Amino acid sequence: MTGVTAIVSQGKNRTAPFFIVALVRSSVWVSLALTSMLFYAGHVFGAPVTPTIYVLGFASAMFVMNFDHLADARFEAPSNSPAPDPWIIVAGVLSACGAVACVYLMTLVTTPVRIVCLCYGVIGIAYAVPFFPLVWRRPVVWRRLKDIRGIKGWLVSAAIAFAVVALPLASTGRSVEPRIVAITVAACYLFIVSNAHMFDVRDLRYDRKVGNTTLPTLIGAARTRRWLIGANIVGLFLIAAAQLSGAVPFHPELEIGVLLTIAYVLFLPDESSGVRYGLIIDGCIFAMPIAARLHELLGGGGRS
């Protein structure tokens, strides 16, 4: 969700154990967190997720995240930047491994799952590399999806929310009431887009330096925080109202996710090490799947 150069400049934490640094900077941590959200969606929909889908979700996340790091190192690195960071090589190896794993796993799943993977995979690639020209400029300039003004955090979050919800549905063929799918997509999107914009708050200086237009670069870090808090408060009331009215089943993990998001938006500083931010903010993604599992153990579950 952030550029490699930002991680390089902010993520050097000499006191952190190498294992922790590697876990975060290799994108293993965030990929595991996003994969765990498949369990949450399956819990809500009453659609158990198979091991193959979990592995496919993890492999595709590793591919897209590390591919994005490679692209950022290529297209965003300042001209006077020092020698390439060794972690770029790691990102290249992990991206290649993720791609190979995805190709193999696609042979083991149904056609609907393949379509879902191709959809968010193509977005992930188009998000990272220049593919459309600005023909009215001379010479012609090529741009990435993330170069569109202000779209960076919104687009990647939409792709992730789509994958989280669509993979369990596509793999099981489960028929779920549209209103339940809608509120699940909305809740996942709010949860993930808040995560993405908080990384953009941290990377504000870097994004301004390389010309990335994110919400914080457009309206500032303080206003971004206020917007995120307001959006999550509104989301909290809407979720509670939908559950109390019986429009959707009661899933307390939704409220837990929103409250946790409000907490880190309020209390995390604007600047911190990449490792600390990654551990905390991406670690919060595990909260909803864990809460969903506890809900199951207490007798709750999807009733769609």
TORVOTOR-937701 format. One record per residue (C-alpha): residue number from 1; x, y, z. Coordinates in steps of 0.1 Angstrom, whole numbers. Layout:
<recs>
{rec NUM; {X; Y; Z}},
...
</recs>
This chain:
<recs>
{rec 1; {0; 0; 0}},
{rec 2; {30; 23; 2}},
{rec 3; {60; 30; -20}},
{rec 4; {92; 11; -15}},
{rec 5; {112; 43; -12}},
{rec 6; {89; 54; 15}},
{rec 7; {95; 22; 33}},
{rec 8; {133; 25; 28}},
{rec 9; {133; 61; 41}},
{rec 10; {110; 55; 70}},
{rec 11; {112; 18; 77}},
{rec 12; {148; 14; 90}},
{rec 13; {143; 4; 125}},
{rec 14; {176; -8; 140}},
{rec 15; {161; -20; 172}},
{rec 16; {135; -42; 156}},
{rec 17; {145; -79; 152}},
{rec 18; {153; -89; 117}},
{rec 19; {124; -114; 116}},
{rec 20; {99; -86; 123}},
{rec 21; {115; -63; 97}},
{rec 22; {115; -91; 71}},
{rec 23; {79; -100; 80}},
{rec 24; {67; -64; 73}},
{rec 25; {89; -54; 44}},
{rec 26; {84; -86; 25}},
{rec 27; {46; -79; 26}},
{rec 28; {41; -113; 42}},
{rec 29; {24; -96; 72}},
{rec 30; {-1; -76; 52}},
{rec 31; {-8; -105; 28}},
{rec 32; {-16; -128; 58}},
{rec 33; {-38; -101; 72}},
{rec 34; {-57; -96; 40}},
{rec 35; {-60; -133; 35}},
{rec 36; {-75; -137; 70}},
{rec 37; {-104; -114; 59}},
{rec 38; {-116; -142; 36}},
{rec 39; {-125; -160; 68}},
{rec 40; {-146; -131; 80}},
{rec 41; {-165; -129; 47}},
{rec 42; {-171; -166; 47}},
{rec 43; {-184; -163; 82}},
{rec 44; {-208; -136; 73}},
{rec 45; {-221; -154; 42}},
{rec 46; {-221; -189; 57}},
{rec 47; {-197; -199; 30}},
{rec 48; {-167; -219; 43}},
{rec 49; {-135; -210; 26}},
{rec 50; {-113; -239; 14}},
{rec 51; {-75; -241; 20}},
{rec 52; {-69; -237; -17}},
{rec 53; {-87; -203; -17}},
{rec 54; {-67; -191; 13}},
{rec 55; {-35; -200; -4}},
{rec 56; {-46; -184; -36}},
{rec 57; {-56; -153; -18}},
{rec 58; {-22; -151; 0}},
{rec 59; {-2; -158; -32}},
{rec 60; {-21; -132; -52}},
{rec 61; {-16; -106; -24}},
{rec 62; {21; -114; -23}},
{rec 63; {24; -110; -60}},
{rec 64; {5; -77; -62}},
{rec 65; {21; -61; -31}},
{rec 66; {56; -69; -41}},
{rec 67; {50; -61; -78}},
{rec 68; {38; -27; -66}},
{rec 69; {70; -23; -46}},
{rec 70; {91; -31; -77}},
{rec 71; {71; -6; -98}},
{rec 72; {75; 21; -72}},
{rec 73; {112; 16; -70}},
{rec 74; {113; 19; -108}},
{rec 75; {89; 48; -114}},
{rec 76; {90; 68; -82}},
{rec 77; {127; 67; -71}},
{rec 78; {142; 102; -72}},
{rec 79; {170; 106; -98}},
{rec 80; {196; 113; -71}},
{rec 81; {186; 83; -49}},
{rec 82; {213; 61; -35}},
{rec 83; {221; 26; -47}},
{rec 84; {191; 2; -49}},
{rec 85; {179; -12; -17}},
{rec 86; {186; -50; -12}},
{rec 87; {149; -55; -3}},
{rec 88; {140; -47; -39}},
{rec 89; {156; -80; -49}},
{rec 90; {136; -98; -23}},
{rec 91; {104; -81; -36}},
{rec 92; {113; -93; -71}},
{rec 93; {118; -129; -60}},
{rec 94; {86; -129; -39}},
{rec 95; {66; -113; -67}},
{rec 96; {77; -140; -91}},
{rec 97; {70; -168; -66}},
{rec 98; {35; -154; -60}},
{rec 99; {28; -152; -97}},
{rec 100; {39; -188; -103}},
{rec 101; {19; -200; -74}},
{rec 102; {-12; -181; -87}},
{rec 103; {-9; -196; -121}},
{rec 104; {-7; -231; -106}},
{rec 105; {-35; -226; -81}},
{rec 106; {-58; -212; -109}},
{rec 107; {-57; -247; -124}},
{rec 108; {-73; -261; -92}},
{rec 109; {-102; -237; -88}},
{rec 110; {-135; -231; -107}},
{rec 111; {-139; -206; -135}},
{rec 112; {-158; -180; -113}},
{rec 113; {-128; -179; -90}},
{rec 114; {-104; -175; -119}},
{rec 115; {-125; -146; -132}},
{rec 116; {-124; -129; -98}},
{rec 117; {-86; -133; -95}},
{rec 118; {-80; -120; -130}},
{rec 119; {-102; -89; -122}},
{rec 120; {-83; -78; -91}},
{rec 121; {-50; -90; -105}},
{rec 122; {-53; -68; -136}},
{rec 123; {-62; -39; -114}},
{rec 124; {-32; -45; -93}},
{rec 125; {-9; -45; -123}},
{rec 126; {-25; -15; -140}},
{rec 127; {-23; 3; -107}},
{rec 128; {14; -1; -106}},
{rec 129; {28; 3; -142}},
{rec 130; {22; 30; -168}},
{rec 131; {-2; 17; -194}},
{rec 132; {-23; 47; -207}},
{rec 133; {-8; 76; -226}},
{rec 134; {-15; 113; -223}},
{rec 135; {-15; 118; -260}},
{rec 136; {-21; 156; -258}},
{rec 137; {13; 161; -243}},
{rec 138; {45; 163; -263}},
{rec 139; {64; 141; -258}},
{rec 140; {36; 116; -249}},
{rec 141; {36; 108; -212}},
{rec 142; {25; 74; -199}},
{rec 143; {6; 72; -166}},
{rec 144; {-4; 46; -140}},
{rec 145; {-38; 42; -125}},
{rec 146; {-24; 54; -92}},
{rec 147; {-13; 86; -110}},
{rec 148; {-49; 97; -114}},
{rec 149; {-54; 126; -91}},
{rec 150; {-65; 115; -56}},
{rec 151; {-74; 79; -66}},
{rec 152; {-45; 60; -50}},
{rec 153; {-60; 48; -17}},
{rec 154; {-95; 45; -30}},
{rec 155; {-87; 22; -59}},
{rec 156; {-65; -3; -42}},
{rec 157; {-90; -5; -13}},
{rec 158; {-118; -12; -38}},
{rec 159; {-98; -40; -54}},
{rec 160; {-91; -56; -20}},
{rec 161; {-127; -53; -8}},
{rec 162; {-138; -69; -40}},
{rec 163; {-114; -98; -36}},
{rec 164; {-123; -104; 0}},
{rec 165; {-160; -106; -7}},
{rec 166; {-160; -122; -42}},
{rec 167; {-136; -151; -36}},
{rec 168; {-157; -169; -9}},
{rec 169; {-189; -163; -30}},
{rec 170; {-173; -175; -63}},
{rec 171; {-156; -206; -47}},
{rec 172; {-188; -219; -30}},
{rec 173; {-215; -206; -54}},
{rec 174; {-234; -195; -24}},
{rec 175; {-265; -174; -29}},
{rec 176; {-265; -145; -5}},
{rec 177; {-291; -117; -1}},
{rec 178; {-279; -85; -19}},
{rec 179; {-283; -63; 12}},
{rec 180; {-260; -86; 32}},
{rec 181; {-234; -85; 4}},
{rec 182; {-238; -48; 1}},
{rec 183; {-232; -40; 38}},
{rec 184; {-203; -65; 40}},
{rec 185; {-186; -49; 10}},
{rec 186; {-192; -14; 25}},
{rec 187; {-178; -24; 58}},
{rec 188; {-147; -41; 43}},
{rec 189; {-141; -11; 21}},
{rec 190; {-144; 14; 50}},
{rec 191; {-120; -8; 71}},
{rec 192; {-94; -11; 43}},
{rec 193; {-96; 24; 29}},
{rec 194; {-90; 38; 64}},
{rec 195; {-59; 16; 65}},
{rec 196; {-47; 28; 31}},
{rec 197; {-52; 65; 39}},
{rec 198; {-34; 62; 72}},
{rec 199; {-4; 49; 54}},
{rec 200; {-8; 79; 31}},
{rec 201; {-8; 101; 61}},
{rec 202; {25; 86; 71}},
{rec 203; {39; 89; 36}},
{rec 204; {28; 125; 31}},
{rec 205; {63; 140; 27}},
{rec 206; {74; 112; 3}},
{rec 207; {42; 115; -18}},
{rec 208; {46; 152; -22}},
{rec 209; {82; 147; -32}},
{rec 210; {75; 122; -60}},
{rec 211; {42; 138; -70}},
{rec 212; {17; 112; -58}},
{rec 213; {-17; 128; -52}},
{rec 214; {-33; 112; -22}},
{rec 215; {-60; 124; 1}},
{rec 216; {-35; 137; 26}},
{rec 217; {-15; 156; -1}},
{rec 218; {-47; 172; -12}},
{rec 219; {-63; 182; 21}},
{rec 220; {-36; 176; 47}},
{rec 221; {-30; 150; 74}},
{rec 222; {-52; 166; 100}},
{rec 223; {-82; 169; 77}},
{rec 224; {-77; 134; 65}},
{rec 225; {-78; 121; 100}},
{rec 226; {-110; 141; 107}},
{rec 227; {-126; 127; 75}},
{rec 228; {-117; 91; 84}},
{rec 229; {-131; 95; 120}},
{rec 230; {-163; 110; 107}},
{rec 231; {-167; 83; 80}},
{rec 232; {-162; 56; 106}},
{rec 233; {-186; 71; 131}},
{rec 234; {-212; 73; 104}},
{rec 235; {-205; 38; 93}},
{rec 236; {-207; 26; 129}},
{rec 237; {-242; 41; 133}},
{rec 238; {-254; 27; 99}},
{rec 239; {-241; -8; 107}},
{rec 240; {-258; -7; 142}},
{rec 241; {-290; 5; 127}},
{rec 242; {-291; -22; 100}},
{rec 243; {-285; -49; 126}},
{rec 244; {-310; -35; 151}},
{rec 245; {-337; -33; 124}},
{rec 246; {-330; -69; 114}},
{rec 247; {-320; -58; 79}},
{rec 248; {-288; -78; 83}},
{rec 249; {-277; -104; 108}},
{rec 250; {-259; -93; 140}},
{rec 251; {-221; -95; 136}},
{rec 252; {-203; -76; 164}},
{rec 253; {-170; -80; 145}},
{rec 254; {-182; -51; 123}},
{rec 255; {-185; -27; 152}},
{rec 256; {-152; -40; 166}},
{rec 257; {-134; -33; 133}},
{rec 258; {-148; 2; 131}},
{rec 259; {-139; 11; 167}},
{rec 260; {-104; -2; 163}},
{rec 261; {-100; 19; 132}},
{rec 262; {-112; 50; 150}},
{rec 263; {-86; 43; 178}},
{rec 264; {-56; 41; 155}},
{rec 265; {-67; 71; 134}},
{rec 266; {-69; 91; 166}},
{rec 267; {-37; 80; 183}},
{rec 268; {-11; 69; 158}},
{rec 269; {14; 97; 150}},
{rec 270; {18; 112; 115}},
{rec 271; {53; 98; 112}},
{rec 272; {68; 66; 125}},
{rec 273; {89; 37; 113}},
{rec 274; {76; 17; 85}},
{rec 275; {79; -15; 106}},
{rec 276; {58; 0; 135}},
{rec 277; {31; 13; 112}},
{rec 278; {29; -20; 93}},
{rec 279; {27; -41; 124}},
{rec 280; {0; -20; 140}},
{rec 281; {-22; -9; 112}},
{rec 282; {-20; -41; 91}},
{rec 283; {-22; -61; 123}},
{rec 284; {-56; -45; 130}},
{rec 285; {-69; -62; 99}},
{rec 286; {-67; -95; 119}},
{rec 287; {-93; -81; 144}},
{rec 288; {-124; -88; 123}},
{rec 289; {-115; -124; 114}},
{rec 290; {-105; -132; 150}},
{rec 291; {-138; -116; 163}},
{rec 292; {-157; -136; 137}},
{rec 293; {-141; -168; 149}},
{rec 294; {-150; -160; 185}},
{rec 295; {-186; -152; 173}},
{rec 296; {-187; -187; 158}},
{rec 297; {-174; -203; 190}},
{rec 298; {-202; -185; 209}},
{rec 299; {-228; -199; 186}},
{rec 300; {-231; -171; 160}},
{rec 301; {-225; -172; 123}},
{rec 302; {-238; -162; 89}},
{rec 303; {-275; -164; 85}},
{rec 304; {-280; -154; 49}},
</recs>
